[in-house]
Amino acid sequence: MSERIFVKDGISLDPEELQERFIRASGPGGQNVNKVSTAVELRFDVDNSPSLPGYVKGNLKRQAAHLMTQDGILVMQVQTHRTQARNREEAVERLVALIAAATYRPKRRIATKPSRTAKKKRTDSKTKRGALKKLRSSKSFD
């Protein structure tokens, strides 16, 4: 795992930034689950990562707050597969997906005003509606 992990255009992670720890998985699996450490705990220090721009770090902290420690380290556990290698791949895929989602920047809205024609149509429709309601009333307004 010596080559960089591609996330999105211009953003890639150095594998040295990731810390992996293998633990025993819980749940069904028979004797294998009691003997082999196949689950992966992946740690990624978001605060001190030189690979991520500042806005991505901020978005990632907001979006993945449930996975973050107080020190700004993202901790992810994966135990969905039977093999250690597949769990490791899954953990990296999930991390890349989280970071890719954090790179999204919403477009700034440009405030616009309604045109003169649009204002005229709106007032005309209001006038017509008011006249219609006036016709429905039984009172005479003379």
VOTOR-371798 format. One record per residue: residue number from 1; y, z, x of N, C-alpha, C in turn. Coordinates in steps of 0.1 Angstrom, whole numbers. Each point is the difference from the previous one (the first is absolute). Layout:
N
+-----+---------+-------+--------+----------+-------+---------+---------+-------+--------+
!   k ! n_north !  n_up ! n_east ! ca_north ! ca_up ! ca_east ! c_north !  c_up ! c_east !
+-----+---------+-------+--------+----------+-------+---------+---------+-------+--------+
! NUM !       Y !     Z !      X !        Y !     Z !       X !       Y !     Z !      X !
...
+-----+---------+-------+--------+----------+-------+---------+---------+-------+--------+
# end
This chain:
142
+-----+---------+-------+--------+----------+-------+---------+---------+-------+--------+
!   k ! n_north !  n_up ! n_east ! ca_north ! ca_up ! ca_east ! c_north !  c_up ! c_east !
+-----+---------+-------+--------+----------+-------+---------+---------+-------+--------+
!   1 !     -12 !     0 !      8 !       12 !     0 !      -8 !      12 !     0 !      9 !
!   2 !       1 !    -9 !      9 !       11 !     0 !      10 !      12 !    -9 !     -5 !
!   3 !      -3 !   -10 !     -9 !       11 !    -9 !      -4 !       7 !     7 !    -12 !
!   4 !      13 !    -4 !     -1 !        9 !     5 !     -10 !      -5 !    -3 !    -14 !
!   5 !       3 !     9 !    -10 !       -4 !    -1 !     -14 !      12 !    -7 !     -7 !
!   6 !      -2 !   -12 !     -5 !       10 !    -7 !      -7 !       2 !     6 !    -14 !
!   7 !      13 !     2 !     -4 !        3 !     5 !     -13 !       7 !   -10 !     -8 !
!   8 !      12 !    -5 !      5 !        8 !   -10 !      -7 !       8 !    -7 !     10 !
!   9 !       8 !   -10 !     -3 !        8 !    -7 !       9 !       9 !    10 !      8 !
!  10 !      -2 !     0 !     13 !        8 !     8 !       9 !      -4 !    15 !      1 !
!  11 !     -10 !     4 !     -7 !       -5 !    13 !       0 !     -15 !     1 !      4 !
!  12 !      -3 !     6 !     11 !      -14 !     2 !       3 !      -1 !    14 !      7 !
!  13 !     -12 !     6 !     -1 !       -2 !    13 !       5 !      -8 !     0 !     13 !
!  14 !       3 !     9 !      9 !       -8 !     2 !      12 !     -12 !     9 !     -4 !
!  15 !     -12 !    -4 !      3 !      -12 !     8 !      -3 !       1 !    14 !      6 !
!  16 !       8 !     2 !     11 !        1 !    13 !       7 !       7 !    10 !     -9 !
!  17 !       8 !    -5 !    -10 !        7 !     8 !      -9 !      -9 !     7 !    -10 !
!  18 !     -12 !    -5 !     -2 !       -9 !     5 !     -10 !      -9 !    10 !      6 !
!  19 !      -3 !    11 !     -7 !      -10 !    10 !       5 !     -11 !     0 !    -10 !
!  20 !     -12 !    -1 !      4 !      -11 !     0 !      -9 !      -9 !    12 !      3 !
!  21 !      -5 !     6 !    -11 !       -9 !    11 !       2 !     -12 !    -2 !    -10 !
!  22 !     -12 !     2 !      4 !      -11 !    -3 !      -9 !      -6 !    13 !     -5 !
!  23 !      -1 !     1 !    -13 !       -5 !    12 !      -6 !     -11 !    -3 !    -10 !
!  24 !      -7 !    10 !     -4 !      -11 !    -2 !      -9 !       5 !    -3 !    -14 !
!  25 !      -6 !   -10 !     -6 !        5 !    -3 !     -14 !      -6 !     9 !    -10 !
!  26 !       6 !     1 !    -12 !       -5 !     8 !     -10 !      -7 !    -9 !    -11 !
!  27 !      -7 !     6 !     -9 !       -6 !    -8 !     -11 !     -14 !    -4 !      3 !
!  28 !      -5 !   -10 !     -8 !      -14 !    -4 !       1 !      -2 !    -8 !     12 !
!  29 !     -13 !     0 !      5 !       -4 !    -7 !      12 !     -12 !     5 !      6 !
!  30 !      -6 !    11 !     -6 !      -12 !     5 !       5 !       1 !     7 !     14 !
!  31 !     -10 !    -1 !      8 !        0 !     7 !      13 !      11 !    -7 !      9 !
!  32 !       2 !   -12 !     -1 !       10 !    -7 !       8 !      14 !     6 !      0 !
!  33 !       4 !     5 !    -12 !       13 !     5 !      -1 !       1 !    14 !      7 !
!  34 !     -11 !     7 !      2 !        0 !    12 !       7 !      -1 !    -1 !     15 !
!  35 !      -4 !   -11 !      5 !       -3 !    -2 !      14 !      11 !    -8 !      7 !
!  36 !       6 !   -10 !     -7 !        8 !   -10 !       7 !      15 !     1 !     -5 !
!  37 !       9 !     0 !     10 !       14 !     1 !      -3 !       6 !   -15 !     -3 !
!  38 !      -1 !    -4 !    -12 !        4 !   -14 !      -3 !      14 !    -1 !     -6 !
!  39 !       6 !    11 !     -5 !       13 !     0 !      -6 !      10 !    -1 !     11 !
!  40 !      12 !    -6 !     -3 !       10 !    -2 !      10 !      13 !     7 !     -4 !
!  41 !       6 !     8 !      8 !       13 !     6 !      -2 !      10 !    -7 !      9 !
!  42 !       9 !    -8 !     -5 !        9 !    -8 !       7 !      14 !     7 !      0 !
!  43 !       6 !     2 !     12 !       13 !     6 !       1 !      10 !   -10 !      6 !
!  44 !      12 !    -1 !     -6 !       10 !    -9 !       5 !      13 !     7 !      0 !
!  45 !       7 !     2 !     11 !       13 !     7 !       1 !      11 !   -10 !     -3 !
!  46 !       5 !     1 !    -13 !       10 !    -9 !      -5 !      13 !     3 !      7 !
!  47 !       4 !    12 !      2 !       13 !     4 !       6 !       2 !    -6 !     14 !
!  48 !     -10 !     1 !      8 !        1 !    -4 !      14 !      -6 !   -14 !      3 !
!  49 !      -2 !    -8 !    -10 !       -6 !   -13 !       2 !      11 !   -10 !      5 !
!  50 !      -2 !    -6 !     12 !       10 !   -10 !       4 !      -2 !   -13 !     -6 !
!  51 !     -11 !    -2 !     -7 !       -3 !   -13 !      -6 !       7 !    -3 !    -14 !
!  52 !       4 !    11 !     -6 !        6 !    -1 !     -14 !      15 !     1 !      0 !
!  53 !       7 !    -9 !     -7 !       15 !     1 !      -1 !       3 !    13 !     -9 !
!  54 !      12 !     4 !      1 !        4 !    12 !      -7 !      -1 !     0 !    -15 !
!  55 !       3 !   -12 !     -7 !       -1 !     0 !     -14 !     -14 !     0 !     -5 !
!  56 !     -10 !    -5 !      8 !      -14 !     0 !      -3 !      -5 !    15 !      1 !
!  57 !       5 !     7 !     10 !       -4 !    14 !       1 !       4 !     8 !    -12 !
!  58 !      13 !    -2 !     -4 !        5 !     7 !     -12 !      -8 !    -3 !    -13 !
!  59 !      -2 !   -13 !     -2 !       -8 !    -5 !     -12 !     -14 !     6 !      1 !
!  60 !      -6 !     0 !     11 !      -14 !     5 !       2 !      -1 !    14 !     -3 !
!  61 !      10 !     8 !      4 !        0 !    14 !      -3 !       2 !     3 !    -15 !
!  62 !       8 !    -8 !     -7 !        1 !     1 !     -14 !     -12 !    -4 !     -8 !
!  63 !      -6 !   -11 !      4 !      -11 !    -6 !      -8 !     -13 !     7 !      3 !
!  64 !      -2 !     5 !     12 !      -13 !     7 !       3 !       2 !    14 !      3 !
!  65 !       9 !     7 !     -7 !        3 !    14 !       2 !     -12 !     9 !     -2 !
!  66 !      -9 !    -4 !     -8 !      -12 !     8 !      -3 !     -10 !     0 !     12 !
!  67 !       2 !   -10 !      9 !       -9 !    -1 !      12 !       7 !     5 !     13 !
!  68 !      12 !     5 !     -1 !        8 !     4 !      11 !       0 !    15 !      3 !
!  69 !       0 !     4 !     12 !        1 !    14 !       4 !      15 !     2 !      1 !
!  70 !       4 !    13 !      3 !       14 !     4 !       1 !       5 !    -6 !     13 !
!  71 !      -8 !    -3 !     10 !        4 !    -5 !      13 !       2 !   -15 !      0 !
!  72 !      -2 !    -6 !    -12 !        1 !   -15 !      -1 !     -12 !    -8 !      5 !
!  73 !     -12 !     6 !     -1 !      -12 !    -6 !       4 !      -8 !    -4 !    -13 !
!  74 !      -3 !   -13 !     -1 !       -8 !    -5 !     -11 !     -14 !     2 !      2 !
!  75 !      -7 !     7 !     -8 !      -15 !     4 !       1 !      -7 !    -7 !    -11 !
!  76 !     -10 !    -8 !      3 !       -8 !    -7 !     -10 !     -15 !     2 !      3 !
!  77 !      -8 !     4 !    -10 !      -14 !     1 !       1 !      -7 !   -11 !     -8 !
!  78 !     -10 !    -6 !      7 !       -8 !   -11 !      -7 !     -14 !     4 !      2 !
!  79 !      -7 !     0 !    -11 !      -15 !     2 !       0 !      -7 !    -8 !    -11 !
!  80 !       5 !   -12 !     -3 !       -6 !    -8 !     -10 !     -12 !    -8 !      4 !
!  81 !      -2 !    -2 !     13 !      -11 !    -8 !       4 !     -10 !     9 !      8 !
!  82 !     -12 !    -6 !      2 !      -11 !     8 !       7 !       2 !     0 !     15 !
!  83 !       7 !   -10 !      5 !        0 !    -1 !      15 !      14 !     4 !      5 !
!  84 !       0 !     5 !     12 !       12 !     5 !       6 !      10 !   -12 !      3 !
!  85 !      -6 !   -11 !      5 !        8 !   -12 !       3 !       7 !    -5 !    -13 !
!  86 !      -7 !    -1 !    -11 !        7 !    -5 !     -12 !      10 !     9 !     -5 !
!  87 !      -2 !    13 !      1 !       10 !    10 !      -4 !      12 !    -1 !      9 !
!  88 !      -1 !    -3 !     12 !       11 !    -1 !      10 !       8 !   -13 !     -4 !
!  89 !      -7 !   -11 !     -3 !        7 !   -12 !      -4 !       8 !     2 !    -13 !
!  90 !      -6 !     7 !    -10 !        6 !     3 !     -12 !      13 !     9 !      1 !
!  91 !      -1 !    10 !      9 !       12 !     8 !       3 !      11 !    -8 !      6 !
!  92 !      -3 !    -9 !      9 !       11 !    -8 !       6 !       6 !   -10 !    -11 !
!  93 !      -9 !    -5 !     -8 !        5 !    -9 !     -11 !       9 !     7 !     -9 !
!  94 !      -4 !    12 !     -4 !        9 !     8 !      -9 !      13 !     3 !      6 !
!  95 !       0 !     4 !     13 !       13 !     3 !       7 !       9 !   -13 !      1 !
!  96 !      -6 !   -11 !      3 !        7 !   -13 !       0 !       6 !    -3 !    -13 !
!  97 !      -7 !     2 !    -11 !        4 !    -2 !     -14 !      12 !     9 !     -3 !
!  98 !      -1 !    13 !      4 !       11 !     9 !      -3 !      13 !    -4 !      8 !
!  99 !      -2 !    -4 !     12 !       12 !    -4 !       8 !       6 !   -13 !     -5 !
! 100 !      -9 !    -9 !     -4 !        5 !   -13 !      -6 !       8 !     3 !    -13 !
! 101 !      -5 !     9 !     -8 !        8 !     3 !     -12 !      13 !     7 !      3 !
! 102 !       1 !     7 !     11 !       12 !     7 !       4 !      11 !    -9 !      6 !
! 103 !      -5 !   -12 !      3 !       10 !   -10 !       6 !       9 !    -7 !    -10 !
! 104 !      -4 !     2 !    -13 !        7 !    -7 !     -11 !      14 !     6 !     -1 !
! 105 !      10 !    -9 !     -1 !       14 !     4 !      -2 !       5 !    -7 !    -13 !
! 106 !       4 !     8 !    -10 !        4 !    -7 !     -12 !      13 !    -7 !      2 !
! 107 !       2 !   -12 !     -6 !       13 !    -7 !       1 !      11 !     7 !     -6 !
! 108 !      12 !     0 !      6 !       11 !     6 !      -5 !       5 !    -8 !    -12 !
! 109 !       4 !     7 !    -11 !        4 !    -6 !     -12 !      15 !    -4 !      2 !
! 110 !       4 !   -12 !     -4 !       14 !    -4 !       1 !       5 !     1 !    -14 !
! 111 !      10 !     9 !     -2 !        6 !     2 !     -13 !       8 !   -12 !     -5 !
! 112 !      -3 !    -4 !    -12 !        7 !   -12 !      -6 !       6 !     4 !    -13 !
! 113 !      10 !    -8 !     -5 !        7 !     3 !     -12 !      -4 !   -11 !    -10 !
! 114 !       0 !     3 !    -13 !       -3 !   -11 !     -10 !      11 !   -10 !      0 !
! 115 !      -3 !   -13 !     -2 !       10 !   -11 !      -1 !       8 !     2 !    -12 !
! 116 !      11 !    -8 !     -1 !        9 !     0 !     -11 !      -7 !    -5 !    -13 !
! 117 !      -8 !   -10 !      2 !       -8 !    -5 !     -12 !     -10 !    10 !     -5 !
! 118 !      -7 !     7 !      9 !       -9 !    10 !      -4 !       7 !    11 !     -8 !
! 119 !      12 !     4 !      5 !        7 !    11 !      -7 !       4 !    -5 !    -14 !
! 120 !       5 !   -13 !     -1 !        4 !    -5 !     -13 !     -12 !    -1 !    -10 !
! 121 !     -12 !    -4 !      5 !      -12 !    -1 !      -9 !      -3 !    14 !     -5 !
! 122 !       1 !    10 !      9 !       -4 !    14 !      -4 !      10 !     5 !    -11 !
! 123 !      13 !    -2 !      2 !        9 !     5 !     -10 !      -1 !    -8 !    -13 !
! 124 !      -3 !   -13 !      1 !       -2 !    -8 !     -13 !     -12 !     5 !     -7 !
! 125 !     -11 !     3 !      7 !      -12 !     4 !      -7 !       2 !    14 !     -6 !
! 126 !       8 !     9 !      6 !        3 !    13 !      -5 !       9 !    -2 !    -13 !
! 127 !       9 !    -9 !      1 !        9 !    -2 !     -12 !      -8 !    -5 !    -12 !
! 128 !      -9 !   -10 !      3 !       -9 !    -5 !     -11 !      -9 !    11 !     -6 !
! 129 !      -5 !     8 !      9 !       -9 !    11 !      -5 !       8 !    10 !     -8 !
! 130 !      12 !     3 !      4 !        8 !     9 !      -8 !       4 !    -5 !    -13 !
! 131 !       3 !   -13 !     -1 !        3 !    -7 !     -13 !     -12 !     0 !     -9 !
! 132 !     -12 !    -2 !      5 !      -12 !     0 !      -8 !      -2 !    14 !     -6 !
! 133 !       2 !    10 !      8 !       -2 !    14 !      -5 !      10 !     4 !    -10 !
! 134 !      13 !    -6 !      2 !       10 !     3 !     -10 !      -3 !    -6 !    -14 !
! 135 !      -7 !   -12 !      0 !       -4 !    -7 !     -12 !     -10 !     8 !     -7 !
! 136 !      -9 !     8 !      7 !      -10 !     7 !      -6 !       4 !    13 !     -8 !
! 137 !      12 !     5 !      4 !        4 !    12 !      -6 !       5 !    -2 !    -14 !
! 138 !      -1 !    10 !     -8 !        4 !    -1 !     -15 !      14 !     3 !     -2 !
! 139 !       6 !     7 !     10 !       14 !     4 !      -2 !      10 !   -12 !      2 !
! 140 !      11 !     1 !     -6 !       10 !   -10 !       1 !      11 !     5 !     10 !
! 141 !       3 !    -8 !     10 !        9 !     5 !      11 !      14 !    -6 !     -2 !
! 142 !       4 !    -4 !    -12 !       13 !    -6 !      -3 !      11 !    10 !      0 !
+-----+---------+-------+--------+----------+-------+---------+---------+-------+--------+
# end
